[in-house]
Amino acid sequence: MKWQTGSRSNPAPCREKDKGRFEIVTRDGQARLGKLHTAHGIVETPCLLPVINPNIRTIEPREMWDKYGIQALITNSYVIWKHQKLKDVALSDGVHSLIDYPGVIMTDSGTFQSYVYGDVEVGVEEIVEFQKDIGVDIATMLDIFTRPDMTFSQVKKAVVETIERGKPSIEMAGDVILNGPIQGGLFPELRSLSASQMSKLDFGVHPIGGIVPIMEQQKYKDLAKIMLACKSNLSPNRPVHMFGCGHPMLFPMLIAMGADLFDSAAYVLFARDGRLLTPWGTERLSDIEEWPIIMPVVSHVSPSDVRSMKKDERTVLLSKYNLEITLQEMSRCRQAIRDGTIWRLAERRSHQHPALREAFLWLVTNPATSSMDPLILDEISASKETGNELGKWEENWNWLVNSQFTPRNGSESWGGIDTHHRPHVEMARRRLFSRWKSRNSGDVIIFHGNNPPWRDKIGDLIERICSLDYEIFIQTPLGLVPWGLEDLNPWAHIEGPDWLWKRKPDYAWIQRELERLGVTDRKIVTIDISDTEDLHQRVFELLDLEELERTPDIKKRAQIVDKLCVLCNVELDDAIELCKDSTFVMSRTGRIRNVIDSEGIHLFSPRLAEGGMSLTVDGARKLHALRNCDTPDGFSLTEYSQHPGKGPAWVVVDNDAEPFIQEGRNVMHGFVLGCDSWIRPGETVLVVNSSGKLLAIGRSQATSREMASFTKGIAVKVREGCP
């Protein structure tokens, strides 16, 4: 057949047992690099599916495969069904032959045509059967489009009918992957209802539908609300498709919120109108003399050259330009997920369009902002909803925050007030506030005025006063951090101007920070360390102390105690007992490399890159023995509490996986029987069998909801087995 020829090899089908499965390969919070397994190859997400009109091919599908490496595209089954010539070829030769494309083909059902023209002539089961008969990889059920101008009762009726159509559509689809669209208009409660009910059915992908008119009107704040309401209520083991969203400006924010697939005809439609897509908005060919971004297709021509072309030739060239720009931004988003910077990319894009900035500020205006510096709240106050409106989004925001990796490698690039909005920063602060416990009753000392590494500037001083009954903190741009966590990301890894560290203490803000840390009714002493000359003498005079001897081991034990509490969720008294009479192996830079207990056993190793903590097998056994709650026998789907003091989360695996995990093999989804509700991606976990026997230590790659739903991919990256 014609579609089997070309310069790029045709895709290999996935394993039959994997067909329709989705797995996460790498993640950054809810943003994820995934793989969707199909009969025409494995689609790596997030990705764009260009829309192909089978009647009008501005860019040939085969060129999209050969030249642009596009893995999947979308065409309209209703258009094919309506045109007898197309229908006959599709039924006899298949849709891949019809449009000459060897990769994954998704088809729409005619729902969008019903929105544009008012109705379609095809039946619910009939259109699914047709898509199956023409050999599509991913079909779409005939849902009911919900417009922004519809009333609540109208939208609810459409949502309920779409849900009712789901079961017969799935039965008709058979083994074809089926899209289960989520509708609900502008009503979050109906979006949530649609998402939760459609998740109960056996769909393979969930498109978010009804968003085209919202994007056309640049109501990006409503788009963010829709995405948050839908995604937080959908089964996490299925890709989420933004139906009709193809403007690159929107990719970073939506991907950061969990979008996996995008489709659009914008690359062609904008080109026909002489408009250029860019990551910051849209520009008109008539207004420019220089290309905003030089892409391969225009490297040899100027905008004036293109303006002089015939319309058809110009449309083709601009379509390729728009497609190249769109693919470039998608590639940029995928790399940002790998780098752990997708939220930062969304921040930058939000500053480039007022409607997008409004959406971003709404997204970060949530109950978690109560922990922020009052000065930071000024900018977002205009975006705040009323108190009742705000409260209903708290659980959705928790869903996003509690999926974050922290601590993470690399620096935290300062982005102004947006730095405080980053979900992984909020996650780090929540964990600190819930798990850290004060163990001194004396005055509070707050050092301020200098940037990290603080151990180089005041480490010697701390070793002289840490034996006294003071609670010592460092003031950072992200809030107060206890001295024992002075090297922990993100507080100690901020890259920004010097003035960030020179800010004078705000006592009202300090009081709020201390209250969240459980430190109240204390005298507060602030000490400026911007100038370290004669610092010892000045501090001793301020505190009315005589010169003190250095007590380095006390400082080191305090640091390990704090890390055990905050990073490993150990109860304070247990952490103190574990560190009693411990000794330390130090690095050349004066940081702790290994913690050795009183019996000479190596228990823990602080990670020097981001201030985290790694367990040895013996250390894991110590923490395993401290467990004072039952072995989990299932999964929590809604719990977001930190459960302070309960220890590292346990992951329970079935008997078949037990011998492999003890040998150090990773825990794969599908073999997990249960986990603790406080499990988080990136945190240290203990892998056990159903009897609670320790099998391995590792780092979780998923939340509890994800552990419950995924059947493919890595659930826990095992660091070491425990035979």
N, C-alpha and C positions, 0 to 999 in steps of 0.2 A: 504494500500500500504506500501511497505517496508520503504519508506522514512518518514513515520509517526511514526516510533518507534525510541527510543533513550533516553538517560539520560537527555537531555535538552529539555525543552518544545518547541514545534513548535511555530513559530511566529504568532501573531494575525494580521489579515489584517487591514490596515488603514481604516478610514471612507471612504466610496465610493466617497464622494464629495471632499476629500482631495487627492485622488490618483494622483500622479504626481507632487504634490505641494512640494516646498522646502521652508524652513523657517530657519532663523538665530536665534539661542538660545543665544549664547555668541560670542563676537568678540574681536579681537585685531587688529585694523586697517582693512586691507583686509582679514586677517586670520579670519576664522569663524568656530564655532561649529554649525552645522546645522542638520536638519532632512529632509530626503527625504522620502515621504510617498508612499508606494507601496502595492500591493495586498498580498505580502508575508512579511509584516512587515515594520517597520520604520527604515531606515538606518541612523545611527548617523555618521556624517562626521566631520572631515576628516577620511577616512578609506581606508584600503587596500582590494582590490578584488583579491585574488589569482587566477591565471590562472589554469584551470583544462583541461587537455587533456582527452577527453572522452575515448580514447583508452588506455592511459597509466596513471594510478593513483598512483603516488608515495606516496602521502598522501590522504587517502580517504576523499571525501567531507563531509561524515557524521562525521568523526573525527574532521574536521575543525569546524563544527557546535557545536558538543558536548564538545570537549576538549578545543578548542581555542576560542570559542565564536565569530567566524567570521560571520558577518551579511550578507555578500554578496560575491559572487564569479563570475568569468567570464569564459565562455567556448566559443567554436567557432562553430557557427551555420553552417558555410560552411563545416567544417570537418564532422559534423553530417549529413549534407545534402549529402555529397559525399559518405558516407559509408552506404550502403543500410540497413544493420542490425541495425545500430544505428538509422537511419532515421525511420525505421518501428516502433521501440520501442518508439521513441520520439513522433511520430504522434499518436500512439495509447494510450500511457500512460502519455505523457508529459515529458518535459525535467527534471523536478524535480525528477520524478521517475527514469528516465534514469541514472542520476548520483547520485541518493540517497542523496538529499540535500533539506532541507525544507525552507531555507532562500531565499533571493533575488538572482535571477540569471540574469546576464547580458550576452548577446551574442555578439560576433564580427561577421562581415558580410563576411569576406573573403578578405577584403582590404589588410591586411598584407600579406596574401598568394600571392596576386597579386604582391606585392613588392618583395617577396622572389622568386616566380616562374615565374613571368612575366605576368600572366593572370589568370582569373578564368572563370568558365564555366556558372555561374549562372547569371540571369538577375537582374536588379535593383529592380523591384517590386516583383519579384519571391522570392528573399532572405528575404525581409521584410515580405511577406506573410507567408513564412515558419516559421520564428521566431514567428510570431503571432500564427500560428497553433500549435506549440509545447509548447506554454504557458509560454514564457519567460516574465520576469518582465520589463526588459529594453532591447530593440532591438537596432540594429545599421544599419543605411543605408549603402549602398555600395558606398562609396566615392572613390576618386582617390588619391592614395598615391603620395605625392610629395617628391622626394629625394633631398638631399643637392646638388647633382651635376647637377641638372636640370637648364636650362636657365630661365630667367625671362618670356619669352614668353611661354615656356612649362609649367611653374608653373601657369601662369595666365590662360592658357587654362584649366588646371586641376581644378583650383579653380572655374572658371565660370561653368564648367560642373557639379562639385559637387553641387554648388548652384542650378543649374537647376534640378538636381535629387532630391532635397530636397522636393519639393511640392508633386510629385507623391508618394514618399516614405512615407510622413506623411499621405496622404490619404489612402494608403494601410495599414498603421499601425493601424488605427482606434483608439481605446482607450488604446493601448499599449504605454508605455513611449518609446520615440525614441531618440537615440543618433544622434546629428547633428555635425559630426566632423569638426574641423577647420583645413584647410590645408593652404599652402602658402610657403612651403620650408623655405629658409633663407631670404626671402624678407619681411621686416616689413610691407610695404604698402599693400602687398597681404594678409598677415595675418590679417591686420586691415580690409581689404575689406571683406575677408571671414567671420570674426567675426561679422561685422556689418550687412552683408546681411543674414547670417544664423540666427542671432538673430531675424530677422523679421519673421521667420517661426516658427511654433508651435512645436519646439523641447522641450524635457524635460530635457536633459542633453547635455552639449557641451564638447566632448573630444577634446583635442589638439592632432592632429594626425601628423604623419611624423617625430616624434622626436627620434625614436629608433636608427637610424644610427648616429644621432647627439650625443646621449648619449654614444653609443658604441665607438665613437671617442673622447670622453671626451671633447666635445666642449660645455662646460657648459655656457660660455659667450653667445654663440648663443642661447642656451636654455633659458637663462634669457631674452634675447631680444624677443624671440618668445612668452614667457609667458606674458611679459609686453604688447607687441603689441596686443595679443589676448584678454587677460583678461580685459584690459581697454576699449575694444570696444564691449564686450559681454553684453547681458542683465544680470544684477546682480542677478535676481531671479532664476537662473538656476545653478545647480552644474557644476563645471568644472572638467573634468576628464583628467589626464595626461596619455594618452594611451601608455602603455608599460613601464612606469616608476615605478620601484619597488626597486631601491637601496635606503636604508634608509639614506644614506649620503645626498641625494638631498631633502628629505622631508621638513626640516625646511625652507629653502629658498623659495621653491615653495609654501608651505602652507602660508608663510608670504606674498606672492604675490597673494594669493587667490585660490590656488588649493584645491579641495574638495575630489576628488576620485583618487586613484592610482591603477594600476593593473600591474602584472608582473609574468612571469614564472621564474624570476631570482633565486628565492629560490631553485628551482629544477635544473635549468641549471647550476648554479654555483656549486651546490653540486655534480653533475655528473663529474665536472671537478676538484673536490677536493678543491674548493674555499669557503671561509667563508665571508659572508657579515658582515660588522660592520658599525657603524655610522660614521666612519672616513675613510672608504675605503674597500678594499678587501685584505684578507690574504689567503695564501695557507696552506692547512693542512700539506704539506710536510715540511714547514719551521718553524713550531711551536712545542714547547714542553709544553706550557701552553695555556689554552683557553684565548683568548682576553677578553671575557666576559663569565662567567659561567651561562649557561641557564639550565633549568630543564632537558632537554633531555640528556645533557652531564654531569650532576652532579656526576654520578657514574663511568664515564670512562675518560681516559686521551686521548690526541691526538694520542699517540702511540698505545693505544688500538684500536682506530678507524682505524688507518692506517692498522692494521692487519686484519680487517674484510674483508669479501667478498664484492665485488664491489656493489652488489645490496643492501646489508644490510647497507653498509657505505653510499650509496646515500640516503637511506631513513632517516638515522639518521642525516646526514648533512642537508638534506632538512628541517627537523623539526627544527634543530638549526637555519638555516637561516630564517625560518618563524618566530620563536620566537624572534630573534633579530629584525626583521622587524616590528613585532607587538609592541615590546617594544619601538622602536623609534617613532612609530606612537602615542603610548600612551603618550610618553614624549612631543610630539608636542601638543597634545590636552590639556595637563595640562598647558603647556606654554601659550596657548591662554587664558585659565582661569586666569592665573597669570599675564597676560599682558606682557609676556617676550618672545614671539615667535621671535621677531627680534634679541634679544640677543642670543637666541639659534642658529639662522642662522649665526650670527657673529662668534660664537665659532666654528661651523662646517666649516666655510669658511677658518679658519686657518689650517685646517687639510688636505687640498688637494690643490695643486697649481692651478689646473684648476678651482676649485670651488672658490678659493680666487680671481682669475682673474674675474670670473663672478660677484662676490659680489662687487668688486671694480668698475667694470663697472656700476653696478646697481646704486651705490651711486655717480657716476661721472655724474652729471647733472647740469643744470643751478643753482639749489639751492645751490651748493657748493660755489658760489660767496660770501655767507655770512660767510664762514668759516675762521678761523685763517689761515694765509698764511702757517704756519708751518704744518698745517694739510693737506694742498693740496699737499705737496711734495710726499707723498707715492702714491697718486692716480694719479699723473700726467702721469705716464706711461700707465695708463688705459684709459686716455681721448681720445675721438674721436676728429676729426676735428671739427671746430666751426659749420659748416653746419650740420654735422652728429649729433652733440650734441643737437642742437636746436630742431630737429624734435622729440626728446624724452621728451621735456619739459612738454607737456600736459599729457603724460603717467605718468611721475613722479608726476605731480600735482594730478592726480587721486589717486595715492597711498598715498601721504602725506595728502591729504584733507579728508581721511577716518579715521584719527587717533583720539583716545581719548586723550585729554589733558585739564586740568591737571589730572593726574592719581595718585592713591594711591601707597604707597610704595616708597622705595628708588630707585635712579637711579644708578645702579652699574657701576662704571667707567670701561670702556673697551678700554682705549687708544683712538686713533683717531676714532675708530668705534663708540664711544659714540656720536660724532657729526653727524654721518651718520643716526642715528635712525630716522625714519620718524616722530615719535611723538615729538622728540626734534625739528626737523625742523618745524613741525606744530606750536609748542609753540613759536618759534622765529618769524615765519611769523606773527602770531597773535599779538605778542608784537609790532613788527615793524609797522604793519598797523593800530593798534587801539590806542596805547598809544600816548598821546600828552603832550608836555612840557607846563607847566603853569608858569614857571619862566624864566626870561630873564638874570639873572646874571651868575656868574661863574659856571662851572661844577666842582663838587667835586666827586672824585672817590676813594672810600675806597677799599683797597686791603690788602692781606697778612694774612687773617684769615678765618677760616671756619665757617659755620653757627652753631647754630642760632645767627645771627648778633645782634638781639635785646638785647641778654644777654650781649654782649660785648660793643656795642656802642649805645644802645637804649637811654640811658640817655643823651648822647652827641647829638644825633639827635633831641631829644625833646628841646634842647637848641638852635639849629641853624636852625630848620625847619621853623621858622617864618621869616627868612631872605630870600633874593632873590637868593637862590642857587638851582641848580638842582643836586640832590644827587643820585649817583649810587654806586652799589657794583660790583667789578670785580669778576666773577666766572669762572670756567673752561669752561662754556658754553657760555660765553659772558657777557656783561654788563646787569644788571637788575636794574630798578629804585627802590629806597628805599621803595616806597609804596608796592612793590611786593616782599619784601625781604623774605617772607615765602612761596613763590609759587613754586610748583613742575614744572619743574625739577631743576631749578637753586639752590634751597635751600635743595635739597634732594639727593645730590650726595654722594655716598659712595666710598671713594678712599683714597690713601695715602696723608699724610700731605703736601707733596711737591706740590700737585695740587694747593694749595691755596697760596703758597709762591712765585709764579712766578711774576717777576717784570713787571710793565706795559710796553707794546709795544705801543708807541704813534701813529704809523701809523695805527695799528689795532684798537686802541681806536677811532681814527678819523673816520674810516670806520663804526664802530659800532654806533657812535653818528650820523653820517650822515643818517644811516638807521632808526634811532630813530627820525629824523627830528631836531636834535640839531646841529647847525653849527655856526661857527664864534664866539665861546666862548673861554674864557680863561679856561684852564684845570688845576685843582689842584689835584694831587694824594697824598693820605695819607695812609701810611703804618700802619696797625693796628695789626701787628703780635705781638707787645708788647703793652698791654693796660695800663701799668703803666704810670701815669702822662699824659695820653692821652689828657684829657681836656686841660691842660695847653699848651701842644705842638700844638694842633689844633688851640686854640685861638691865640697863637703867630704867627702861620703860616698864619692865615687869618686876623691877625691884629684886633682882636676883644677883647672887654672887657668881663668879666664873664657875662653870660646871664642867665635869669630865665628859668625854664622849662615851655614848652607850649605843654603838652601832647595831648590836644584835637586837636590842629592843625595837629600834626603828624597822629593822628587816622583818621581825616577826609581826609587827603591826601591819606592815604592807601585805604580807601573805595572808594574814587574817582577813583584811579588807577584801582581798581578791577572792578568797574562798567564799566569803559571804555574798559578794555582788556577782561574781562570775560563775560560781559553782552552786550558789543557792544554799550554802551551808549555814546552819544555826550558829550564832555568834559564840556561844559557850563551847560548841563542838569544834569550831575553828580554832579557838584559843587552846583547847586541849591538844588538838592535832599538832600545833606549832610549839608546844611546850618543850623546852630544852633542844629545839631543832638547831641545826647548823647549816651553813650556806656555802655554796661554791659560787664565786663571783666572776663576772666578766671583766675584761680589761678596762671597761668604761665605768666600773663601779656599780653595775646592776646585778641583781640576783639571777644566776643561771639555773641552779638546782637547789631544792630544799631537801635536806637530809634529816630524818627524824632522830629521836634520842637513841634508837637502836641501830643507827647507821644505814637505814633504808631510804633510798631515793623515792620521794613521794610526788613532788610537783616540780614543774619547770615553767617559770614565767616566760612568756613569749616576748622577745625584745622588740619585735617589729611594731606591735600595736598595744603592748601592755597586757595581753591576755594571759591565760593560764592553761597549761597542758598537764594532764595527769599521766603518771606512769601506771602500769598494771597494779603495782602495790598501792599507789595512791587511790586508784579506783576501788580497790578492795576495801580500803579504809572508809571511803565515802559510802560504798555499798552497804557496809556493816552498820552505818548510822541510820539507815532507813527506818522510819517509824510509822509508815503508812502502808496500806495494802498494795499488792501488785496490781497494776491496771489491767482490766479485763475487757476493754473496749476503747472507744474514742470519744472525746468531747468535741462537739461541733460548734459550741458558742462560747466557751470559757476563755476569758482573756486575762484572768488574774495571774500575778507573778508567783503566788503561793510561796512567800518568803520562808526560808528555813527548811523546806522539804527536801533539799538536796538536788543533784542533777536529775533531770527527767529520765525515766526508764522507758525503754522501747522493748516490747515483748514480741518475740518471734516464734514461729511454729517449729515443730520438731525436725522437719525436713531441712531447715536452714541451719540448725544449731551446729553441726560439726564444721560446716564451711565458715561460719562466722567466728568460731573459736580459732580457726586457722588464720584469721585476719581478712577474710573476704568481706566485701561491702554487704550491707543489708539492702535487699531489693524490695521495692513495692510489690505487694502481693503476698509477702511472707510475714507481714506485720499483723499481729493479733490485737495489739492495743498499745497505748502510750499515755503518759501523764498529760494532763490538760495544759500544763505550763511549758510544754516543749516549744522551742522556737528554732527557726532556721539558723544555723551557724553556732548554736550552743553545744557544749559538751554534753553527751548523753551516755548512759550506761545501757548496754544491750543485755537483756536477760531472757531466760526461757519462761514458760508459763508457771514454773515453780519458784521463780525469782532468782535462779542461779545466774551469777554473773558470767557472761560469755565474751564480752568485748567492750572497749571504749571507742567512742567516735564522735563525730560532729553531725548533728541532724541537718538534713537538707529540706525539711518540710515542717509544716504546721500539723496540728492534730487532724484538722479537716482534710488536709492533703494526704496524710497517712491513711485515713479511712477510705479514700476514694481512688487513689492511683493504683494501677496494676502493672505499670512498667516504669523503669527508671530506678535511680538510687534513692533510698529513703535515709540511710545513714552511711556516711563515709567512715569506715572503720579505720581507726588509727592503729590499734593493736588488739589481737585476740587475747583472751584470758583462759588458757587451757586448764 
